[in-house]
Amino acid sequence: MLPLSLLALSITSQEIDINTKKGLQNAERKYGINENLLTAMSKVESDHNQYAIGTITNGLEQLKELKEYFRSL
């Protein structure tokens, strides 16, 4: 877990908006997930854009791949 923690710290950015920061802190308290990890995920998934909308173009294929991955664990 240490390498992931270091990655999370290195991705943390200064352009994060105060409302996003508060939301990540609330999520850390509510779900017990480290704020640095949540910040890194926010950076990668939406570049901290709180208005980003995700789309799935091949959802069924992604779901099959996800099921195969979990079965392999």
Buried (B, 14 or more C-beta within 10 A) or exposed (E): EEEEEEBBEEBBEEEBEEEBBEBBEEBBEEEEEBBBBBBBBBBEEBEBEEEEEEEEEEEEEEEEEEEEEEEEE
